[in-house]
Amino acid sequence: VQLQASGGGLVQPGGSLRLSCAASGSILGIRVMAWYRQGPGKERDWVASIFSNGLTQYSDSVKGRFAISRDNAKNTVYLQMNSLKPEDTAVYYCKVVGPFGALWGQGTKVTVSS
């Protein structure tokens, strides 16, 4: 089973992007789906999580601008990013957690620049 992240790219400040992360195979019992990001020269930081019951959590840096959602039937998690800022520039990684442990996607690059 692999996680495939997509949707990154170059966007101007104030713009929007939607990231997707889909599992290539069947994964049962996913409890948490999450997004992390790693900016240039920085450590990987948690961005947002969505639990199997629909509960969502966000880091303070993205609260009110980003929205995480999931399609359980497709084992896919999304990250809608609005009002993007240059400091949002990073490689974004998805992660899923369940009885199988934790799986990471390969990352998709987001660059916010004019």
SERO-4910 file (N, C-alpha, C, O; in steps of 0.05 Angstrom, whole numbers):
BEGIN
 pado doro    nc1    nc2    nc3   cac1   cac2   cac3    cc1    cc2    cc3    oc1    oc2    oc3
  Val    A     17    -24      0      0      0      0     18     25      0     37     27     15
  Gln    A     11     43    -17     26     69    -19      6     92    -17    -17     90    -25
  Leu    A     17    114     -7      1    139     -7     12    158    -28     37    162    -29
  Gln    A     -5    168    -45      4    185    -67     -8    213    -63    -32    217    -64
  Ala    A     10    232    -57      1    259    -53      3    275    -79     22    270    -95
  Ser    A    -15    293    -84    -15    310   -108    -28    336   -102    -40    340    -81
  Gly    A    -26    355   -122    -39    380   -120    -21    404   -114    -30    427   -114
  Gly    A      4    399   -108     22    421   -102     29    437   -127     22    429   -150
  Gly    A     42    459   -123     49    476   -146     57    504   -137     61    509   -113
  Leu    A     59    522   -156     66    550   -151     40    567   -150     24    565   -168
  Val    A     37    583   -129     13    599   -127     22    626   -115     41    628   -100
  Gln    A      7    647   -122     13    674   -112      2    677    -84    -17    663    -76
  Pro    A     14    695    -68      3    700    -41    -27    708    -43    -35    723    -61
  Gly    A    -42    696    -25    -71    701    -26    -86    680    -42   -111    679    -41
  Gly    A    -72    664    -56    -85    643    -73    -92    618    -58    -89    617    -33
  Ser    A   -102    599    -73   -112    574    -61   -101    550    -76    -94    551   -100
  Leu    A    -98    528    -61    -91    502    -73   -106    481    -57   -113    484    -34
  Arg    A   -111    458    -71   -123    435    -58   -105    411    -61   -100    402    -84
  Leu    A    -95    401    -39    -78    377    -40    -96    352    -36   -116    353    -22
  Ser    A    -87    330    -48   -100    304    -45    -80    283    -38    -56    285    -45
  Cys    A    -88    264    -23    -71    241    -16    -88    216    -16   -107    213      0
  Ala    A    -82    198    -35    -98    174    -38    -81    149    -33    -58    148    -40
  Ala    A    -94    129    -21    -80    103    -17    -84     87    -42   -106     85    -53
  Ser    A    -62     75    -51    -63     59    -76    -76     32    -72    -85     20    -91
  Gly    A    -76     22    -47    -88     -4    -41   -109     -1    -20   -117     21    -12
  Ser    A   -118    -24    -11   -138    -24     10   -126    -22     38   -108    -37     45
  Ile    A   -136     -3     53   -127      1     80   -152      0     98   -170     16     94
  Leu    A   -151    -17    117   -174    -20    135   -167     -8    163   -144    -10    172
  Gly    A   -187      4    175   -183     13    202   -168     39    205   -156     44    226
  Ile    A   -168     57    185   -154     82    188   -167     98    211   -192    102    211
  Arg    A   -151    107    229   -162    123    252   -157    153    248   -175    169    253
  Val    A   -134    159    238   -127    187    234   -114    191    207    -98    175    198
  Met    A   -121    213    194   -108    221    169    -98    250    174   -113    266    185
  Ala    A    -74    255    166    -62    281    174    -44    292    152    -35    277    134
  Trp    A    -39    317    154    -20    331    136      2    343    154     -3    354    175
  Tyr    A     26    341    144     50    354    155     63    370    134     57    366    110
  Arg    A     81    387    141     97    402    121    125    407    131    130    409    155
  Gln    A    143    410    112    171    416    119    180    438    101    184    434     77
  Gly    A    184    461    113    194    484     98    224    483     94    238    466    106
  Pro    A    235    499     76    264    499     71    280    504     96    277    524    110
  Gly    A    298    485    102    315    488    126    301    484    152    312    490    173
  Lys    A    276    474    151    261    470    176    254    441    181    258    424    164
  Glu    A    245    436    205    236    409    212    208    404    201    193    423    195
  Arg    A    200    379    199    173    373    191    154    379    214    157    370    236
  Asp    A    133    394    208    113    403    227     86    392    220     79    389    197
  Trp    A     71    387    241     43    379    237     26    403    229     29    425    238
  Val    A      7    398    210    -10    419    199    -39    414    208    -52    432    219
  Ala    A    -50    391    203    -78    385    208    -83    355    210    -68    340    198
  Ser    A   -104    348    224   -112    320    227   -142    318    225   -157    336    232
  Ile    A   -151    295    215   -179    288    216   -182    259    225   -169    241    215
  Phe    A   -200    255    244   -204    229    256   -227    214    243   -242    226    228
  Ser    A   -229    189    250   -249    172    237   -278    182    244   -296    176    229
  Asn    A   -281    197    266   -307    207    273   -313    235    260   -334    247    265
  Gly    A   -294    244    245   -297    270    232   -285    294    246   -284    316    235
  Leu    A   -276    289    270   -264    311    285   -239    321    271   -222    305    262
  Thr    A   -236    347    270   -213    359    257   -197    376    277   -208    388    296
  Gln    A   -171    378    272   -153    394    288   -134    408    270   -126    397    249
  Tyr    A   -126    433    277   -108    448    261    -86    462    278    -90    468    301
  Ser    A    -63    465    265    -43    481    279    -51    510    278    -67    518    261
  Asp    A    -41    525    297    -49    553    299    -42    569    274    -55    588    266
  Ser    A    -20    560    260    -11    575    237    -29    573    213    -27    590    195
  Val    A    -47    553    212    -64    550    189    -94    551    196   -111    551    178
  Lys    A   -100    553    222   -128    553    230   -143    577    217   -134    599    218
  Gly    A   -166    570    206   -182    591    193   -176    594    164   -191    607    149
  Arg    A   -153    583    154   -145    585    126   -146    558    112   -152    557     88
  Phe    A   -139    537    126   -138    510    114   -161    494    124   -172    498    146
  Ala    A   -170    475    108   -191    456    116   -184    428    107   -177    423     84
  Ile    A   -184    409    126   -178    381    120   -204    366    118   -223    371    133
  Ser    A   -206    348     99   -229    331     96   -220    303     86   -197    300     78
  Arg    A   -238    284     87   -231    257     78   -255    244     65   -278    250     71
  Asp    A   -248    226     47   -268    209     34   -261    180     42   -242    168     31
  Asn    A   -276    170     61   -269    143     72   -271    121     51   -256    102     51
  Ala    A   -290    124     33   -294    104     12   -271    102     -7   -265     81    -18
  Lys    A   -257    125    -10   -234    126    -28   -208    126    -13   -186    127    -26
  Asn    A   -209    124     13   -184    126     29   -167    150     20   -143    147     16
  Thr    A   -180    172     18   -167    196      8   -171    219     28   -193    222     39
  Val    A   -150    234     33   -152    258     50   -144    282     33   -127    281     15
  Tyr    A   -158    304     38   -154    329     24   -146    351     43   -151    350     67
  Leu    A   -132    371     31   -125    395     46   -131    419     28   -116    424      9
  Gln    A   -152    433     35   -159    458     20   -144    481     34   -148    486     57
  Met    A   -127    494     18   -110    515     29   -118    542     16   -116    545     -8
  Asn    A   -128    560     32   -136    586     23   -119    608     36   -105    603     55
  Ser    A   -120    631     24   -105    655     35    -76    647     40    -65    653     61
  Leu    A    -64    634     20    -36    625     24    -17    647     27    -19    669     16
  Lys    A      3    642     44     24    661     50     51    650     42     54    625     39
  Pro    A     71    667     37     98    657     30    108    637     51    123    618     44
  Glu    A    101    640     76    111    622     97     98    595     96    105    577    111
  Asp    A     77    591     79     65    565     75     82    548     55     76    525     51
  Thr    A    102    561     43    119    546     24    132    522     39    146    526     59
  Ala    A    128    498     28    139    474     41    133    450     23    117    452      4
  Val    A    144    428     30    136    402     20    115    391     39    120    389     63
  Tyr    A     92    384     28     70    375     45     68    344     43     69    333     21
  Tyr    A     66    332     66     65    303     68     39    294     81     29    307    100
  Cys    A     28    273     72      4    261     85     13    237    101     34    225     96
  Lys    A     -3    231    121      3    209    139    -24    197    148    -43    211    153
  Val    A    -24    170    148    -48    156    159    -39    138    181    -17    126    180
  Val    A    -56    135    201    -50    119    224    -73    100    229    -96    107    228
  Gly    A    -66     75    235    -86     55    242    -73     31    255    -51     33    265
  Pro    A    -87      9    255    -76    -16    268    -50    -25    254    -35    -40    266
  Phe    A    -46    -17    229    -23    -24    214      1     -7    221     23    -12    212
  Gly    A     -2     14    238     19     32    244     15     58    230     -8     68    227
  Ala    A     36     71    221     35     96    207     47     94    180     68     82    176
  Leu    A     34    106    160     43    107    133     46    136    124     29    152    130
  Trp    A     68    142    109     73    169     99     71    169     69     80    150     55
  Gly    A     61    191     58     62    196     29     89    207     22    106    213     39
  Gln    A     93    211     -4    120    219    -14    123    249    -14    146    259    -18
  Gly    A    103    265     -9    105    294     -8     98    307    -35    104    296    -56
  Thr    A     87    331    -32     81    347    -55     89    376    -48     83    385    -26
  Lys    A    103    389    -67    115    415    -61     95    438    -67     83    439    -88
  Val    A     94    456    -47     77    480    -50     96    504    -48    110    507    -28
  Thr    A     95    522    -68    110    546    -67     92    570    -69     76    572    -89
  Val    A     93    587    -50     76    612    -50     95    635    -55    111    643    -38
  Ser    A     92    647    -78    110    669    -86     98    685   -108     83    675   -124
  Ser    A    104    711   -107     95    729   -129    116    731   -151    112    745   -170
***
